[in-house]
């Protein structure tokens, strides 16, 4: 059911799916889900989850580091 929903969203260009091989070395971007939240009025905020807790990152260095990790993870992934 969930994969069907993801396929539907990808078909309708609401998201891009990229997959990493299952056997690469551990990547720092795989530390858990994170969401970079951008608004027109406020600075970026990162919401990051782990098995134990959720965390909000508001400092510019932390948000920049999250963007770098995401970009690096995309570079390691297969093409969309």
BAFIZA-424920 format. One record per residue: residue number from 1; x, y, z of N, C-alpha, C in turn. Coordinates in pm, whole numbers, m for minus. Atoms other than C-alpha are relative to their C-alpha. Example, Ala and Ser with C-alpha at 12.3 -4.5 7.8 and 13.67 -1.06 7.14 Angstrom:
<nodes>
{num 1; n_c1 89; n_c2 m119; n_c3 0; ca_c1 1230; ca_c2 m450; ca_c3 780; c_c1 90; c_c2 120; c_c3 0}
{num 2; n_c1 m82; n_c2 m119; n_c3 m6; ca_c1 1367; ca_c2 m106; ca_c3 714; c_c1 m77; c_c2 109; c_c3 73}
</nodes>
This chain:
<nodes>
{num 1; n_c1 82; n_c2 m118; n_c3 0; ca_c1 0; ca_c2 0; ca_c3 0; c_c1 87; c_c2 126; c_c3 0}
{num 2; n_c1 m86; n_c2 m118; n_c3 m7; ca_c1 276; ca_c2 248; ca_c3 93; c_c1 80; c_c2 19; c_c3 m128}
{num 3; n_c1 m75; n_c2 m12; n_c3 124; ca_c1 483; ca_c2 171; ca_c3 m216; c_c1 m88; c_c2 48; c_c3 m114}
{num 4; n_c1 93; n_c2 m46; n_c3 102; ca_c1 177; ca_c2 224; ca_c3 m434; c_c1 m20; c_c2 151; c_c3 12}
{num 5; n_c1 17; n_c2 m145; n_c3 m22; ca_c1 131; ca_c2 569; ca_c3 m278; c_c1 124; c_c2 76; c_c3 m45}
{num 6; n_c1 m125; n_c2 m63; n_c3 44; ca_c1 498; ca_c2 656; ca_c3 m335; c_c1 7; c_c2 2; c_c3 m152}
{num 7; n_c1 0; n_c2 7; n_c3 147; ca_c1 470; ca_c2 541; ca_c3 m697; c_c1 m97; c_c2 101; c_c3 m59}
{num 8; n_c1 99; n_c2 m97; n_c3 47; ca_c1 158; ca_c2 755; ca_c3 m742; c_c1 56; c_c2 142; c_c3 11}
{num 9; n_c1 m57; n_c2 m134; n_c3 m17; ca_c1 332; ca_c2 1065; ca_c3 m602; c_c1 113; c_c2 25; c_c3 m98}
{num 10; n_c1 m109; n_c2 m15; n_c3 95; ca_c1 637; ca_c2 1005; ca_c3 m819; c_c1 m52; c_c2 17; c_c3 m143}
{num 11; n_c1 60; n_c2 m10; n_c3 133; ca_c1 421; ca_c2 958; ca_c3 m1129; c_c1 m57; c_c2 139; c_c3 m23}
{num 12; n_c1 60; n_c2 m133; n_c3 12; ca_c1 246; ca_c2 1288; ca_c3 m1062; c_c1 99; c_c2 112; c_c3 30}
{num 13; n_c1 m108; n_c2 m96; n_c3 m17; ca_c1 583; ca_c2 1464; ca_c3 m1012; c_c1 m10; c_c2 80; c_c3 129}
{num 14; n_c1 5; n_c2 m66; n_c3 m129; ca_c1 516; ca_c2 1550; ca_c3 m649; c_c1 123; c_c2 m33; c_c3 83}
{num 15; n_c1 m125; n_c2 34; n_c3 m68; ca_c1 836; ca_c2 1379; ca_c3 m538; c_c1 90; c_c2 m73; c_c3 m96}
{num 16; n_c1 m100; n_c2 72; n_c3 78; ca_c1 1153; ca_c2 1235; ca_c3 m679; c_c1 55; c_c2 m112; c_c3 87}
{num 17; n_c1 m50; n_c2 115; n_c3 m76; ca_c1 1264; ca_c2 890; ca_c3 m571; c_c1 141; c_c2 m32; c_c3 m47}
{num 18; n_c1 m136; n_c2 44; n_c3 26; ca_c1 1633; ca_c2 809; ca_c3 m549; c_c1 33; c_c2 m105; c_c3 104}
{num 19; n_c1 m32; n_c2 108; n_c3 m93; ca_c1 1769; ca_c2 493; ca_c3 m393; c_c1 151; c_c2 m17; c_c3 9}
{num 20; n_c1 m141; n_c2 32; n_c3 m19; ca_c1 2107; ca_c2 415; ca_c3 m246; c_c1 17; c_c2 m151; c_c3 m3}
{num 21; n_c1 m26; n_c2 144; n_c3 m4; ca_c1 2262; ca_c2 73; ca_c3 m298; c_c1 m2; c_c2 m49; c_c3 145}
{num 22; n_c1 10; n_c2 53; n_c3 m136; ca_c1 2219; ca_c2 m154; ca_c3 2; c_c1 134; c_c2 m36; c_c3 61}
{num 23; n_c1 m129; n_c2 42; n_c3 m55; ca_c1 2587; ca_c2 m232; ca_c3 38; c_c1 110; c_c2 108; c_c3 m5}
{num 24; n_c1 m110; n_c2 m97; n_c3 m3; ca_c1 2775; ca_c2 104; ca_c3 34; c_c1 51; c_c2 17; c_c3 143}
{num 25; n_c1 m42; n_c2 m31; n_c3 m137; ca_c1 2982; ca_c2 220; ca_c3 329; c_c1 m105; c_c2 89; c_c3 67}
{num 26; n_c1 97; n_c2 m81; n_c3 m74; ca_c1 2776; ca_c2 387; ca_c3 599; c_c1 17; c_c2 147; c_c3 m38}
{num 27; n_c1 m1; n_c2 m140; n_c3 40; ca_c1 2683; ca_c2 742; ca_c3 497; c_c1 m61; c_c2 84; c_c3 112}
{num 28; n_c1 50; n_c2 m85; n_c3 m109; ca_c1 2633; ca_c2 1023; ca_c3 749; c_c1 m142; c_c2 48; c_c3 m24}
{num 29; n_c1 136; n_c2 m43; n_c3 32; ca_c1 2313; ca_c2 1123; ca_c3 568; c_c1 m105; c_c2 m104; c_c3 32}
{num 30; n_c1 94; n_c2 108; n_c3 m35; ca_c1 2157; ca_c2 789; ca_c3 667; c_c1 m30; c_c2 m4; c_c3 149}
{num 31; n_c1 17; n_c2 1; n_c3 m145; ca_c1 2139; ca_c2 891; ca_c3 1032; c_c1 m145; c_c2 10; c_c3 44}
{num 32; n_c1 142; n_c2 m6; n_c3 m34; ca_c1 1761; ca_c2 921; ca_c3 1018; c_c1 m70; c_c2 102; c_c3 m87}
{num 33; n_c1 75; n_c2 m95; n_c3 83; ca_c1 1484; ca_c2 1114; ca_c3 851; c_c1 24; c_c2 144; c_c3 45}
{num 34; n_c1 m11; n_c2 m143; n_c3 m30; ca_c1 1525; ca_c2 1488; ca_c3 832; c_c1 m81; c_c2 78; c_c3 m102}
{num 35; n_c1 79; n_c2 m85; n_c3 88; ca_c1 1314; ca_c2 1760; ca_c3 684; c_c1 53; c_c2 142; c_c3 12}
{num 36; n_c1 m45; n_c2 m139; n_c3 1; ca_c1 1444; ca_c2 2102; ca_c3 583; c_c1 m123; c_c2 84; c_c3 m31}
{num 37; n_c1 122; n_c2 m80; n_c3 10; ca_c1 1163; ca_c2 2352; ca_c3 635; c_c1 38; c_c2 142; c_c3 m37}
{num 38; n_c1 m30; n_c2 m134; n_c3 50; ca_c1 1179; ca_c2 2675; ca_c3 436; c_c1 m129; c_c2 78; c_c3 m15}
{num 39; n_c1 113; n_c2 m91; n_c3 21; ca_c1 937; ca_c2 2967; ca_c3 448; c_c1 54; c_c2 128; c_c3 m60}
{num 40; n_c1 m45; n_c2 m125; n_c3 61; ca_c1 948; ca_c2 3304; ca_c3 277; c_c1 41; c_c2 103; c_c3 105}
{num 41; n_c1 m24; n_c2 m101; n_c3 m103; ca_c1 966; ca_c2 3494; ca_c3 607; c_c1 109; c_c2 m36; c_c3 100}
{num 42; n_c1 m89; n_c2 42; n_c3 m108; ca_c1 1182; ca_c2 3289; ca_c3 844; c_c1 121; c_c2 m75; c_c3 m55}
{num 43; n_c1 m114; n_c2 82; n_c3 44; ca_c1 1525; ca_c2 3126; ca_c3 825; c_c1 m36; c_c2 m148; c_c3 m1}
{num 44; n_c1 24; n_c2 144; n_c3 9; ca_c1 1546; ca_c2 2756; ca_c3 744; c_c1 10; c_c2 m66; c_c3 137}
{num 45; n_c1 m1; n_c2 81; n_c3 m121; ca_c1 1479; ca_c2 2503; ca_c3 1016; c_c1 9; c_c2 m145; c_c3 m45}
{num 46; n_c1 m10; n_c2 142; n_c3 32; ca_c1 1571; ca_c2 2134; ca_c3 1013; c_c1 m65; c_c2 m78; c_c3 113}
{num 47; n_c1 57; n_c2 93; n_c3 m98; ca_c1 1360; ca_c2 1871; ca_c3 1186; c_c1 60; c_c2 m135; c_c3 m28}
{num 48; n_c1 m70; n_c2 126; n_c3 16; ca_c1 1554; ca_c2 1551; ca_c3 1243; c_c1 m54; c_c2 m100; c_c3 100}
{num 49; n_c1 51; n_c2 105; n_c3 m88; ca_c1 1428; ca_c2 1222; ca_c3 1388; c_c1 104; c_c2 m109; c_c3 20}
{num 50; n_c1 m78; n_c2 120; n_c3 m27; ca_c1 1605; ca_c2 935; ca_c3 1553; c_c1 m94; c_c2 m99; c_c3 68}
{num 51; n_c1 85; n_c2 99; n_c3 m66; ca_c1 1475; ca_c2 621; ca_c3 1722; c_c1 m47; c_c2 49; c_c3 136}
{num 52; n_c1 32; n_c2 m45; n_c3 m134; ca_c1 1472; ca_c2 802; ca_c3 2055; c_c1 m76; c_c2 132; c_c3 7}
{num 53; n_c1 56; n_c2 m134; n_c3 m14; ca_c1 1365; ca_c2 1160; ca_c3 1980; c_c1 m4; c_c2 75; c_c3 m133}
{num 54; n_c1 m2; n_c2 m95; n_c3 110; ca_c1 1292; ca_c2 1441; ca_c3 1737; c_c1 81; c_c2 120; c_c3 43}
{num 55; n_c1 m86; n_c2 m113; n_c3 m33; ca_c1 1521; ca_c2 1740; ca_c3 1720; c_c1 m19; c_c2 109; c_c3 m103}
{num 56; n_c1 12; n_c2 m115; n_c3 89; ca_c1 1484; ca_c2 2089; ca_c3 1573; c_c1 133; c_c2 74; c_c3 0}
{num 57; n_c1 m127; n_c2 m71; n_c3 15; ca_c1 1796; ca_c2 2258; ca_c3 1438; c_c1 m32; c_c2 136; c_c3 m61}
{num 58; n_c1 33; n_c2 m135; n_c3 48; ca_c1 1771; ca_c2 2635; ca_c3 1398; c_c1 124; c_c2 82; c_c3 m35}
{num 59; n_c1 m118; n_c2 m83; n_c3 27; ca_c1 2130; ca_c2 2760; ca_c3 1385; c_c1 44; c_c2 m19; c_c3 m145}
{num 60; n_c1 m35; n_c2 3; n_c3 142; ca_c1 2264; ca_c2 2843; ca_c3 1039; c_c1 107; c_c2 m106; c_c3 m31}
{num 61; n_c1 m103; n_c2 102; n_c3 24; ca_c1 2568; ca_c2 2613; ca_c3 1075; c_c1 m64; c_c2 m139; c_c3 m5}
{num 62; n_c1 68; n_c2 129; n_c3 m2; ca_c1 2342; ca_c2 2318; ca_c3 1161; c_c1 m85; c_c2 m23; c_c3 m124}
{num 63; n_c1 83; n_c2 16; n_c3 120; ca_c1 2103; ca_c2 2382; ca_c3 871; c_c1 89; c_c2 m16; c_c3 m123}
{num 64; n_c1 m94; n_c2 13; n_c3 111; ca_c1 2397; ca_c2 2425; ca_c3 634; c_c1 58; c_c2 m141; c_c3 m5}
{num 65; n_c1 m54; n_c2 136; n_c3 m8; ca_c1 2546; ca_c2 2094; ca_c3 753; c_c1 m103; c_c2 m102; c_c3 m48}
{num 66; n_c1 105; n_c2 91; n_c3 46; ca_c1 2211; ca_c2 1921; ca_c3 695; c_c1 m16; c_c2 5; c_c3 m151}
{num 67; n_c1 6; n_c2 m11; n_c3 147; ca_c1 2197; ca_c2 2058; ca_c3 339; c_c1 117; c_c2 m71; c_c3 m66}
{num 68; n_c1 m118; n_c2 69; n_c3 55; ca_c1 2552; ca_c2 1933; ca_c3 275; c_c1 m16; c_c2 m151; c_c3 6}
{num 69; n_c1 21; n_c2 144; n_c3 m13; ca_c1 2465; ca_c2 1587; ca_c3 407; c_c1 m102; c_c2 m50; c_c3 m103}
{num 70; n_c1 102; n_c2 40; n_c3 95; ca_c1 2153; ca_c2 1573; ca_c3 191; c_c1 56; c_c2 0; c_c3 m142}
{num 71; n_c1 m60; n_c2 m8; n_c3 133; ca_c1 2344; ca_c2 1684; ca_c3 m119; c_c1 97; c_c2 m115; c_c3 m23}
{num 72; n_c1 m94; n_c2 112; n_c3 9; ca_c1 2613; ca_c2 1426; ca_c3 m50; c_c1 m73; c_c2 m133; c_c3 m16}
{num 73; n_c1 80; n_c2 121; n_c3 9; ca_c1 2350; ca_c2 1155; ca_c3 m2; c_c1 m62; c_c2 m13; c_c3 m139}
{num 74; n_c1 54; n_c2 3; n_c3 136; ca_c1 2186; ca_c2 1251; ca_c3 m333; c_c1 106; c_c2 m40; c_c3 m101}
{num 75; n_c1 m110; n_c2 33; n_c3 91; ca_c1 2524; ca_c2 1227; ca_c3 m503; c_c1 34; c_c2 m149; c_c3 3}
{num 76; n_c1 m29; n_c2 143; n_c3 m13; ca_c1 2569; ca_c2 872; ca_c3 m372; c_c1 m113; c_c2 m86; c_c3 m53}
{num 77; n_c1 120; n_c2 76; n_c3 43; ca_c1 2219; ca_c2 767; ca_c3 m482; c_c1 0; c_c2 m22; c_c3 m150}
{num 78; n_c1 21; n_c2 24; n_c3 142; ca_c1 2118; ca_c2 625; ca_c3 m815; c_c1 m84; c_c2 111; c_c3 m59}
{num 79; n_c1 79; n_c2 m104; n_c3 66; ca_c1 1964; ca_c2 858; ca_c3 m1071; c_c1 m149; c_c2 m24; c_c3 24}
{num 80; n_c1 146; n_c2 16; n_c3 m20; ca_c1 1592; ca_c2 929; ca_c3 m1027; c_c1 m63; c_c2 m91; c_c3 m103}
</nodes>
